[in-house]
Amino acid sequence: MSITNINISTDSEIKAKAAAILADLGLDMSTAFNIFLRQVINRRGIPFAIIQTPIKEPKPGGWEGKIWMSDDFDEPLSDFNEYME
């Protein structure tokens, strides 16, 4: 097996953060990248899901059954006054 070099361009902050995490795992960047490449070969593709996280938008009625509106605007106030007595 012959050895070859790969040059990768990345943001220096990303590299530093990744290197710190890999060091905690006992790996260097070269070993981690070789693991990644072996997984690409084994899985015949990227070894993790590449998805765009959906934007979470509030849904009307999400609190359905948990919040109720009184027919009488003053009813909650009278309930509170009874509670305070």
C-alpha positions, 0 to 999 in steps of 0.5 A: 500500500502506498501513501499519498497526501491530501490537502484540505482547505477549511476554516482555521477555527473549525480545524482547531475545534475538531482537533481538540475534540479528536485529541480528547478521543485519542485521534489526530486529524490524519487518523480521523480522516482515514477512518472517514474515508474507510467508512465512505468505502464500506458504506459506499457513500457518506457515512452520516445523513446530510440533511437540512434541519427543518425550520420549526415554525409555530403551528396554530392549535399546538396548545389545543386542549391545554388552553381554553378561552372563557366565554365570559371575559371576567370569569377567570378573574372571579375564579382568581378572586375565589381562590384568593378568599 
